[in-house]
Amino acid sequence: MAAEETAPGTAGSAAPGTSGGTAPGTADGAAPAVRRPSWKKIGPGVVVAATGVGAGDLVATLVAGSKFGYTLLWAAVIGCIVKIALAEATGRWHLATGRTIFDGWRGLGAWTTVYFAGYVVIWGFVYGATAMSSSALPLQALFPDALPLKAWAVLTGLVGLLFVWTNRYAVVEKIMMAFVGVMFLVVVYVAIRVSPDLGDALAGLVPVLPSGSLIYTLGLIGGVGGTITMAAYGYWINAKGWADSSWMRMMRLDNRVAYLTTGIFVVAMLIIGAELLHSSHLALASGDKGLLDLESVLEERFGSSTATLFLIGFFAASFSSLVGVWHGVSLMFADFVARLRAARGGPADAGVAPLARGEQERSLPFRGYLLWLTFPPMILLWLDRPFGLVVAYGVLGAFFMPFLAATLLWLLNSERTPREWRNGPVSNGLLGASCVLFVVLCVQQVRDLPW
């Protein structure tokens, strides 16, 4: 197909970030020729899926498996479908309109800017410390006499900063694909080693809610892989060079493969929890340290080689989330700054606004947010988190996923989106269900904060 050989950004294609009611891609507004999907081009979906699955998600899945065995396996499958729908909607908005998600949010009113500004600043400050600590835990377990935990945490933050600072998206994608390969192979290998009961696993595909399982069920459906990085998906597909609706089929293949891989990953973790912990009535420590408890169980049952392999997978999951956030959320922040400048009548930074040029990774806002994610959070490694900061972080974070689902419903059912690419009944049903789910999770998370 001739269109398959056309380079993105050629004459006739609209630059992402522009507005308009027709699909970008040709001078007369006609839809560009569809590009043939190719497995070789898969990448942005893997990046967003890997970034969204961190150590905390692994622990949550293990705990669900340890408490209820295979009973909630169906929830993990539904969670995979929910993430596919959300990421597809985000990518469809970027490709169908040529506008970024934050540009779309701004069109819904100034309230979106106020919310995002507070969220991205506070969230970045707290998340930076969390990501560094999660990446440090397996390293300290692998090399117990080398460095203290805080030193490992600082080192992982600096390595992440240096890597994202000096490389563009193409290199970030390659390293993230490698991390995903390690994560996937290690977790699936361990799940096979624990000898899953296939009969019980198949029975777990039938929706059942045991007593006390509602919150764990909602967490499996909505929590694993669901973070601000889902909104960054559109920025990554633009950075890949997918800039118009001709890439829609490729984006959908990329997204489905990524979240099906994540689904298998989550099911494997649930199997590990069910077989190793539920059957033995073992409990994990709270937080990321629960994975170190699992490492001890694996060593006792299968030997040090399997335990070491699991720690390597633990590190791959944690550090891939760090790198993905350092890159993806910094892209979003750079776009956020560009839109504010444009709204105030000033010149938009040439290195920020036109995403197709790939210069946003060298812009001052991008690098400034990278520094914000890295250095100020190091303070929290030595201090208890201030009470007010914990509450603000929890509230703003809890609202993000319902905010994303609701605004995508709004944008993709309005004249802001070309008619051809607006939501159909299936998309509306999945996004509507996601919105309700995330509102329930939001209420629960806010209730659980240390008020």
Buried (B, 14 or more C-beta within 10 A) or exposed (E): EEEBEBEBBEEEBBBBBEEEEBBBBBEEEEBBBBBEBEEEBBBBBBBBBBBBBBBBBBBBBBBBBBBBBBBBBBBBBBBBBBBBBBBBBBBBBBBBBBBBBBBBBBBBEEEBBEBBEEBBBBBBBBBBBBBBBBBBBBBBBBEEEEBEBBBBBBBBBBBBBEBBBEBBBEEBBEBBBEBBBBBBBBBBBBBEBBEBBEEBBEBBEEEBBEEEBEBBBBBBBBBBBBBBBBBBBBBBBBBBBBBBBBBBBBBBBBBBBBBBBBBBBBBBBBBBBBBBBBEEEBEBEEBBBBBBBBBEBBBEBBEEEBBBBBBBBBBBBBBBBBBBBBBBBBBBBBBBBBBBBBEEEEEBBEBBBBBBEBBBBEBEBBBBBBEBBBBEBBEBBEEEBEEEEBBBBBBBBBBBBBBBBBBBBBBBBEEBBBEEBBBEEEBBEBBBBBBEBBBBBBEBBBEEBEE
